[in-house]
């Protein structure tokens, strides 16, 4: 089973036991993420937001870490302009403890559709047929003919 989570503006594919660096988080002991996608052991994919609101990915904060050092050097030719700067991004190292799968939906909705008689579905079909005939009637009308555009004559010039 694996999940896709979003943290720090980035998405990561995680499994239970994975250790990864994410953008710096608050110093809590455990953090929880709402997954964007969950794939279970059987290969079934769940990506519906309503279903995923019941799912969770729990991770343990291992501690802070830092990314690679980046050197920044600005230079302009023949002017003596030189600036040196460095940057090292701060990360939080986490370990994925558990991926809680979304709860299965009850199959009451499907059973309710089967219990309804077939006659209940027919009036809806008639209503759509009535709408279709009304649409055809409006399409059959011809649009009004356009009048030709009047040509403007230039005003006579006045002599001064």
Secondary structure, DSSP 8 states (H G I E B T S, - for coil): -EEEEEETTEEEEE-TT-EEEEE-----SEEEE--SEEE-TT--EE--HHHHTT-EEEEEEEEEEEEEEEEEEEEETTTTEEEEEEEEEEEEEEEEEEEE------THHHHHHHHS-THHHHHHHHHHHHHHHHHHHHHHS-------------------
